[in-house]
Every structure is written in structure tokens, then in C-alpha cells.
Amino acid sequence: MNYDTVIIGAGLAGLTTACHLAQAKQKVALMSTGIGSLVLASGCIDVLGFQPAASQQPVINPAKQLGAFLTEQPEHPYHHLGQAKIEASLGAFLELVEGYEGSFDKNWLLPSTAGAVHPTCLAPKALAQGELSQGGSMLIVGFKELRDFYPSLISHNLNAQNLGVQSEAITIDAPPPLRERMNITPIELAHAFEQAEFRQQIVTEIRDKVKNCNRVGFPAVLGLQQHATVLADLERQLGRTVFEISTLPPSVPGRRLFEQLRHYFLQHGGRLTIGSKVVDGTIESGRVSQIRIETASRLQAIKAQNYILATGSIFGGGLQTDNEGRVWEAVFNLPIEHETNRHAWFDKGFLAPQGQPVARYGVQVNDRFNPVNSQTEPLATNLHAVGGLLANSVWTQGRTGDGVAVATAWRVRELLG
Ligand SMILES: Cc1cc2nc3c(=O)[nH]c(=O)nc-3n(C[C@H](O)[C@H](O)[C@H](O)COP(=O)(O)OP(=O)(O)OC[C@H]3O[C@@H](n4cnc5c(N)ncnc54)[C@H](O)[C@@H]3O)c2cc1C
């Protein structure tokens, strides 16, 4: 079967591109080995969180601070986009998903799982309701069985920062059937929250404590498919605004976002294959002619007019490395500028303010997001690279990883749709 576009990779960049192109009535296939970093990250869309990038100074208005960020980061992929395209991409993203709130000119300031401030541009309603600049009092609720979420740590750190919120904490036993389990995951808790009886027991346990506060914060586990019902029911029973705080992975809001995008893509006629590795692609006379995927018995060729490479960085599998200091792009073997001395890949400080050098490695592109060679000539005019695979897209530097994914996806839609 011939497609208009084949997309490789089902992370935020690949899935968002797939939704936009399917919405534009293209015949689109998306092939991916896995579901990417969506289930590891917060489920929010961080576009520009910190400026200077290495500072701890949260950005209040990303649109206003973008210019200063670009001056400081002259090689960042945002240079291929500019302010108007980033802004348009956020509007287009909000049309794909339900329940997200926000805009380019205001960051939400949300409590993180460590009680720090997480500045983010678009957030699901339940997380956005934790906005810290609103002030007031909040109760943070946790569960003994959810080992990686510490309400007292969050509360202590929020209070210590003098943000204008007064926070209290409570840790309770999860109701049966999760009670006294050694370790439960956010996904298990999210399923349990979809049971009315489970919620009822939690409400009974915290009702007295809730009386002293305006808002109640839970770990981000308030349901998966029935999230809106769970949130509304808790708010009704507690008589308070309820909000979610991101957890360590797996991320329930990330999983909800994946499901929303997947559903949108399928509803618009897309073909999605998760579990298929794209092993190689052929570039002939300046165009990609095919890619090949692994199937149970053989390699299968897939052909399309255009190809989108959304395979992420080293973490996603888009870049491969070896112990001889080689770094290569996994599907087309695109050129990757890198040090061959592996000691130069890493800074001595794990949390070095300028980030790890290896995180800068990636595919160089032109303004049409075609991969280019060292003379900046496009290697294939029908191949476009998006998201975390791009060179100098270091998400820890200014928290721009999701913004790059969403904005490059929209740019490709403009170019091909
Ligand atoms: C733990 C963690 C926390 C993060 N937190 C933040 C944050 O707070 N703020 C922020 O801005 N950014 C954050 N990021 C970064 C952000 O999530 C990514 O930059 C962004 O989502 C880019 O996603 P992507 O789609 O380009 O790549 P990925 O999400 O990595 O997806 C790559 C996809 O390609 C597929 N793939 C790879 N190779 C092949 C192949 N050969 N064949 C088929 N499929 C293939 C993978 O299976 C996967 O589906 C975080 C990332 C991680 C890992």
C-alpha cells in the first residue's frame, strides 16, 4: 500500500504530526517500536520553562522571553520556527486534545513531585488547578503504598519557598484491594480511582482534614479513561477544588495524552502500528524511496510520498552509540556531528547547568526540517525530522522538549498538509 506520509516514532512529536496530517486528509501510517517518552514525562506541554536556560528562574511569559532564550541558545531548533509558528502550533495542539488549558503568553506554575515550581505552557485541567500563584491553602494527599510520592516533602518545600500558598500534608493507607501492598504504581491507582467505592473510602478518611483548606492535591492518578468523572466526583464530595501533582513514571497524564492522540489519529483514518521497528530506509537521488520494517518472518518495504523521522534522541532510540565512540542515526544513518572521545560526551557534574554534551547530538536540519549534510544541503527533500531527534534540542535546558515536539509537528503539517 502506498501512503501520502509515513511517520516513524509514536512519541509526542510523531503522534502530533500524525494527527495533524490525518486531519488534513492525508493517508498516513505511523510505525513505532514503542510509545516514547509520553508515559515518562508530566503530560504537560513545556515550551519555555526557564530563562536563562540553566537558571532556576521560572518563566512567567514564554512568548516574551523567547527572544532572550534564542539569543542565549543560538543553535536551538526554535530558530527554525520563530515566535509566530510556535504560537500557532500550540493553538493547533489545543484543537487535537480535550481538557488542556493555556497559552503561549502565560506559564502555569505548578507544584512538582518534589515540591518545586514546574513552569509549563499547556496543562490538563486537573494539573492546572494546582496553579501556585492563586495562593490560598492546600492539602496534599498521598498513599503509603505509593512509594515515590511524599506529600510532606512537597508541602514542606512549597511552604519554604514563600510562594503564597500554605500547604499541609496527609498520607493515608490506600483502600482495599491496594491496602498494604509493598509498592503500587500510579497506573494501578488510576484504575482503582475509577471505582466509586474506592473514592468514597478516601473521601471519608480525609474529610475532616480538608475542612481547613481551599484546595486538595492528589498524585496524578485520578483515573485514566474516566478521568473527568473521577475529578468531578471528588470535587463534589469534598466541596473543594481538586488538583493533580505529577508523579514519577509511569505518568498517568502522559498515558491519557497518548490515548487521546492515538484515538484522534485512528478516528481520522490513520494506520498505527506499535511494536514494529523500522530497520532502514533508502535514499536515492535526493529522495527517500522506501523504509523497511521488521515483521515476524521478513523485512517489509513501505513506500510513501513523504517520510517523517520522529524517533527521539538516544533515549527514544533515534540515535545509537557504541563503546568505540561512534554515534549514528538509527534508520537512515544520517550524519551526526559528535566527539569520538567518549569522555567528552559527559560533563563531570551529573546536573551540570549547561547540560550533558551528549544530549546536544542529533540530526541537523534546514528550515524545512530536511536533514542536511555538513554543507547544509538537504539529503532527501521528502524526509523531515521532528522532535527530540533534532540537534541541540536539549530538554533540560530551559524545558523546551515538548515545545519542540509540538511546534515541529505543526511546521511539518504546514509544509505537507
Ligand atoms: C523521563 C523524561 C522526562 C522528561 N521531562 C520533560 C520535561 O519535564 N519537559 C520537557 O520539555 N521535556 C521533557 N522530556 C523530553 C520530552 O519528553 C521529549 O523531548 C519530547 O517528548 C520529544 O519526544 P519525541 O516524540 O521526539 O521522542 P520520544 O518520545 O523519545 O519518541 C521516540 C519514538 O520513536 C520510536 N522509535 C525509535 N526508533 C525507532 C525505530 N527504529 N523504528 C520505529 N520506531 C522507533 C520510539 O519507540 C518512540 O515511540 C522528558 C523526557 C524524558 C525521557
The ligand as an SDF file (V2000), in Angstrom:
LIG
                    3D

 53 58  0  0  0  0  0  0  0  0999 V2000
   11.9500   10.9110   31.7950 C   0  0  0  0  0  0  0  0  0  0  0  0
   11.7570   12.0810   30.8680 C   0  0  0  0  0  0  0  0  0  0  0  0
   11.2480   13.2650   31.3830 C   0  0  0  0  0  0  0  0  0  0  0  0
   11.0730   14.3710   30.5530 C   0  0  0  0  0  0  0  0  0  0  0  0
   10.5830   15.5280   31.0800 N   0  0  0  0  0  0  0  0  0  0  0  0
   10.4470   16.6050   30.2900 C   0  0  0  0  0  0  0  0  0  0  0  0
   10.0030   17.8380   30.8330 C   0  0  0  0  0  0  0  0  0  0  0  0
    9.7430   17.9510   32.0190 O   0  0  0  0  0  0  0  0  0  0  0  0
    9.8640   18.8910   29.9820 N   0  0  0  0  0  0  0  0  0  0  0  0
   10.1640   18.8100   28.6430 C   0  0  0  0  0  0  0  0  0  0  0  0
   10.0330   19.7850   27.9240 O   0  0  0  0  0  0  0  0  0  0  0  0
   10.5990   17.6560   28.1240 N   0  0  0  0  0  0  0  0  0  0  0  0
   10.7480   16.5680   28.9110 C   0  0  0  0  0  0  0  0  0  0  0  0
   11.2090   15.4130   28.3850 N   0  0  0  0  0  0  0  0  0  0  0  0
   11.5570   15.3810   26.9590 C   0  0  0  0  0  0  0  0  0  0  0  0
   10.3220   15.2570   26.1010 C   0  0  0  0  0  0  0  0  0  0  0  0
    9.5060   14.2310   26.6140 O   0  0  0  0  0  0  0  0  0  0  0  0
   10.7700   14.9190   24.6930 C   0  0  0  0  0  0  0  0  0  0  0  0
   11.7260   15.8640   24.2850 O   0  0  0  0  0  0  0  0  0  0  0  0
    9.6460   15.0410   23.7160 C   0  0  0  0  0  0  0  0  0  0  0  0
    8.5090   14.3860   24.1480 O   0  0  0  0  0  0  0  0  0  0  0  0
   10.1310   14.5170   22.3570 C   0  0  0  0  0  0  0  0  0  0  0  0
    9.5160   13.3570   22.0350 O   0  0  0  0  0  0  0  0  0  0  0  0
    9.7960   12.6350   20.6700 P   0  0  0  0  0  0  0  0  0  0  0  0
    8.4800   12.2120   20.1360 O   0  0  0  0  0  0  0  0  0  0  0  0
   10.6820   13.4080   19.7880 O   0  0  0  0  0  0  0  0  0  0  0  0
   10.6770   11.3540   21.0940 O   0  0  0  0  0  0  0  0  0  0  0  0
   10.3250   10.1060   22.0020 P   0  0  0  0  0  0  0  0  0  0  0  0
    9.2670   10.4040   22.9690 O   0  0  0  0  0  0  0  0  0  0  0  0
   11.6250    9.5960   22.5150 O   0  0  0  0  0  0  0  0  0  0  0  0
    9.7240    9.0500   20.9800 O   0  0  0  0  0  0  0  0  0  0  0  0
   10.5090    8.3630   20.0360 C   0  0  0  0  0  0  0  0  0  0  0  0
    9.6460    7.3070   19.3830 C   0  0  0  0  0  0  0  0  0  0  0  0
   10.3430    6.7110   18.2960 O   0  0  0  0  0  0  0  0  0  0  0  0
   10.2340    5.2920   18.3820 C   0  0  0  0  0  0  0  0  0  0  0  0
   11.3870    4.7100   17.6660 N   0  0  0  0  0  0  0  0  0  0  0  0
   12.7050    4.9290   17.9030 C   0  0  0  0  0  0  0  0  0  0  0  0
   13.4500    4.2390   16.9900 N   0  0  0  0  0  0  0  0  0  0  0  0
   12.5750    3.6020   16.1630 C   0  0  0  0  0  0  0  0  0  0  0  0
   12.7150    2.7340   15.0340 C   0  0  0  0  0  0  0  0  0  0  0  0
   13.9100    2.3950   14.5530 N   0  0  0  0  0  0  0  0  0  0  0  0
   11.6040    2.2550   14.4370 N   0  0  0  0  0  0  0  0  0  0  0  0
   10.3770    2.5850   14.9000 C   0  0  0  0  0  0  0  0  0  0  0  0
   10.1720    3.4000   15.9730 N   0  0  0  0  0  0  0  0  0  0  0  0
   11.2620    3.9000   16.5980 C   0  0  0  0  0  0  0  0  0  0  0  0
   10.1810    5.0250   19.8820 C   0  0  0  0  0  0  0  0  0  0  0  0
    9.6280    3.7660   20.1580 O   0  0  0  0  0  0  0  0  0  0  0  0
    9.2550    6.1680   20.3190 C   0  0  0  0  0  0  0  0  0  0  0  0
    7.9160    5.8570   20.1210 O   0  0  0  0  0  0  0  0  0  0  0  0
   11.3970   14.2880   29.1800 C   0  0  0  0  0  0  0  0  0  0  0  0
   11.8830   13.0910   28.6540 C   0  0  0  0  0  0  0  0  0  0  0  0
   12.0700   12.0110   29.4790 C   0  0  0  0  0  0  0  0  0  0  0  0
   12.6160   10.7360   28.8780 C   0  0  0  0  0  0  0  0  0  0  0  0
  1  2  1  0
  2  3  1  0
  2 52  2  0
  3  4  2  0
  4  5  1  0
  4 50  1  0
  5  6  2  0
  6  7  1  0
  6 13  1  0
  7  8  2  0
  7  9  1  0
  9 10  1  0
 10 11  2  0
 10 12  1  0
 12 13  2  0
 13 14  1  0
 14 15  1  0
 14 50  1  0
 15 16  1  0
 16 17  1  0
 16 18  1  0
 18 19  1  0
 18 20  1  0
 20 21  1  0
 20 22  1  0
 22 23  1  0
 23 24  1  0
 24 25  2  0
 24 26  1  0
 24 27  1  0
 27 28  1  0
 28 29  2  0
 28 30  1  0
 28 31  1  0
 31 32  1  0
 32 33  1  0
 33 34  1  0
 33 48  1  0
 34 35  1  0
 35 36  1  0
 35 46  1  0
 36 37  1  0
 36 45  1  0
 37 38  2  0
 38 39  1  0
 39 40  1  0
 39 45  2  0
 40 41  1  0
 40 42  2  0
 42 43  1  0
 43 44  2  0
 44 45  1  0
 46 47  1  0
 46 48  1  0
 48 49  1  0
 50 51  2  0
 51 52  1  0
 52 53  1  0
M  END
$$$$
